[in-house]
């Protein structure tokens, strides 16, 4: 009986995917333990909640996920509208919705609801995809992105945009259309610049010249690049990073934890971290390639590439090659909301892998 219970418990769990995730979580605890030791216990609780969510979602068949796509998207849009009307303002941004007993950040819902919705949409039109279907998909994507950007929350808007774009791209969007959209975007850049908030324009300018405001807007990038460079090949050792321990690195346990990790474990540690991400992403793409339906393939591919986007944007902004947009390092940065969202995505990948050989209707 115990053996049957155990087998049923682990049945939907994909071993390689869980193993690679577990190794990244180990790195996370090591990094958080150095950057902010008092938060390790809270992060362990966040991990427990995230793994529970992963386990529950992994049991759900893709058919049920497909049925949840439209309600999840509609619910997410309603929450974003509620934030725009009634949300709490913090640090100049209206991103949180106060429910009385807790505060939630509805934009996080769209990181999963967006690829779910678009994968469902393309599954429904699989028999004859036309250019107008891609146009409708773009409109479905632009609505939540506009609401999120209005808060303003550029980091989350970038992630939701990427999640939606990956689905549209994997659904077969013609290259000539992609090139045309890219050219149009480049041409519209000067006009888009005028739509940015002052602090967003300042972040872009600071990217090119951090020294223009070394004690203000440029402080984050200057200190993080110093930390990364001072780590050298092997790093200074756990808990020995002067930039982190002397608190020169702001947000060192969240968005800038990569700088802490780089200073203490050096280039070698970074290569190990990149290798673990490559294994996780590679496993996700393998699951996507073997998925049973178009819906599953698009969803698995988009979720997997979101991990790449998280890692690329975070490492890029911490190392000074991208503007600071407030994107955490996936599975490494301290925090519960992003961790639960990412493990929800991992649970979906496990569900798709478990049902890869089933004939879907």
TADA-V241182 format. One record per residue. N is the residue number from 1. BURIAL is # if it has 16 or more other ideal C-beta (glycine too) atoms within 10 Angstrom, else .. Layout:
N,BURIAL ; N,BURIAL
This chain:
1,. ; 2,. ; 3,. ; 4,. ; 5,. ; 6,. ; 7,. ; 8,. ; 9,. ; 10,. ; 11,. ; 12,# ; 13,# ; 14,# ; 15,. ; 16,. ; 17,# ; 18,# ; 19,. ; 20,# ; 21,# ; 22,. ; 23,# ; 24,# ; 25,# ; 26,. ; 27,# ; 28,# ; 29,. ; 30,# ; 31,# ; 32,# ; 33,# ; 34,# ; 35,# ; 36,# ; 37,. ; 38,. ; 39,# ; 40,# ; 41,. ; 42,. ; 43,# ; 44,. ; 45,. ; 46,# ; 47,# ; 48,. ; 49,. ; 50,# ; 51,# ; 52,. ; 53,# ; 54,# ; 55,# ; 56,. ; 57,# ; 58,# ; 59,. ; 60,# ; 61,. ; 62,# ; 63,. ; 64,. ; 65,# ; 66,# ; 67,. ; 68,# ; 69,# ; 70,. ; 71,. ; 72,# ; 73,# ; 74,. ; 75,. ; 76,# ; 77,# ; 78,. ; 79,# ; 80,# ; 81,. ; 82,. ; 83,# ; 84,. ; 85,. ; 86,. ; 87,# ; 88,. ; 89,. ; 90,. ; 91,. ; 92,. ; 93,# ; 94,# ; 95,# ; 96,# ; 97,# ; 98,. ; 99,. ; 100,. ; 101,. ; 102,. ; 103,. ; 104,. ; 105,# ; 106,# ; 107,# ; 108,# ; 109,# ; 110,# ; 111,# ; 112,# ; 113,# ; 114,# ; 115,# ; 116,# ; 117,# ; 118,# ; 119,# ; 120,# ; 121,# ; 122,# ; 123,# ; 124,. ; 125,# ; 126,. ; 127,. ; 128,. ; 129,. ; 130,. ; 131,. ; 132,. ; 133,# ; 134,# ; 135,. ; 136,. ; 137,# ; 138,# ; 139,. ; 140,# ; 141,# ; 142,. ; 143,. ; 144,# ; 145,# ; 146,. ; 147,# ; 148,# ; 149,# ; 150,. ; 151,# ; 152,# ; 153,# ; 154,# ; 155,# ; 156,# ; 157,# ; 158,# ; 159,# ; 160,# ; 161,# ; 162,# ; 163,# ; 164,# ; 165,# ; 166,# ; 167,# ; 168,# ; 169,# ; 170,# ; 171,# ; 172,. ; 173,# ; 174,. ; 175,. ; 176,. ; 177,. ; 178,. ; 179,. ; 180,. ; 181,. ; 182,. ; 183,. ; 184,. ; 185,. ; 186,. ; 187,. ; 188,. ; 189,. ; 190,. ; 191,. ; 192,. ; 193,. ; 194,. ; 195,. ; 196,. ; 197,. ; 198,. ; 199,. ; 200,# ; 201,. ; 202,# ; 203,# ; 204,. ; 205,. ; 206,# ; 207,# ; 208,. ; 209,. ; 210,# ; 211,. ; 212,. ; 213,. ; 214,. ; 215,. ; 216,. ; 217,# ; 218,# ; 219,# ; 220,# ; 221,# ; 222,# ; 223,# ; 224,# ; 225,# ; 226,# ; 227,# ; 228,# ; 229,. ; 230,# ; 231,# ; 232,. ; 233,. ; 234,. ; 235,# ; 236,# ; 237,. ; 238,. ; 239,. ; 240,. ; 241,# ; 242,. ; 243,# ; 244,# ; 245,# ; 246,. ; 247,. ; 248,# ; 249,# ; 250,. ; 251,# ; 252,# ; 253,# ; 254,# ; 255,# ; 256,# ; 257,# ; 258,# ; 259,# ; 260,# ; 261,# ; 262,# ; 263,# ; 264,# ; 265,# ; 266,# ; 267,. ; 268,. ; 269,# ; 270,# ; 271,. ; 272,. ; 273,# ; 274,. ; 275,. ; 276,# ; 277,# ; 278,. ; 279,# ; 280,# ; 281,# ; 282,. ; 283,# ; 284,# ; 285,. ; 286,# ; 287,# ; 288,# ; 289,. ; 290,. ; 291,# ; 292,. ; 293,# ; 294,# ; 295,# ; 296,# ; 297,# ; 298,# ; 299,# ; 300,# ; 301,# ; 302,# ; 303,# ; 304,# ; 305,# ; 306,# ; 307,# ; 308,# ; 309,# ; 310,# ; 311,# ; 312,# ; 313,# ; 314,# ; 315,# ; 316,# ; 317,# ; 318,# ; 319,# ; 320,# ; 321,. ; 322,# ; 323,# ; 324,# ; 325,# ; 326,# ; 327,# ; 328,# ; 329,# ; 330,# ; 331,# ; 332,# ; 333,# ; 334,# ; 335,# ; 336,. ; 337,. ; 338,# ; 339,# ; 340,# ; 341,# ; 342,# ; 343,# ; 344,# ; 345,# ; 346,# ; 347,# ; 348,# ; 349,# ; 350,# ; 351,# ; 352,# ; 353,# ; 354,# ; 355,# ; 356,# ; 357,. ; 358,. ; 359,. ; 360,. ; 361,.
